[in-house]
Amino acid sequence: RIGLASGDTLPRSAAPRTTVAHHDAGPDWPAIDREVKALGPDLLVVGAPYNDDGSPGSLAASADAFARALAQRYGLTVDRIDERYSSTAAASLLREQRASGQRKRQVGKGDIDSAAAAVMLASWLEQHS
């Protein structure tokens, strides 16, 4: 799965969008095409998977290839952001929302993926304000 989020540089806010499938043959490009067309972004941000010690994670090469494919496909700048702990932060946030009643339905893996994308994008926005 690939979690997607959108953000705005003025209020420096990010929000989860959706999750798209990633198959053996690659990402669900038609779903990504629809999101890019709907949002009209100025640039894209892709997580860089690192291990706790800072070394590249097992998905680093795949994430690098995905970032290059996005840049080529959409002609946009693709920035990278360290994605360590983004899923943990997203899961914690979603659990808090559920416990407070702010979120009514159960939290699924896709919810965590798109929330993690929002966590990463919010971090990128903070770093590039």
Secondary structure, DSSP 8 states (H G I E B T S, - for coil): -EEEEEEETTTTEEEEEEEE-EETTEE-HHHHHHHHHHH--SEEEEEE-B-TTSSB-TTHHHHHHHHHHHHHHH--EEEEEE-TTHHHHHHHHHHHHHHHTS--S---HHHHHHHHHHHHHHHHHHHT-
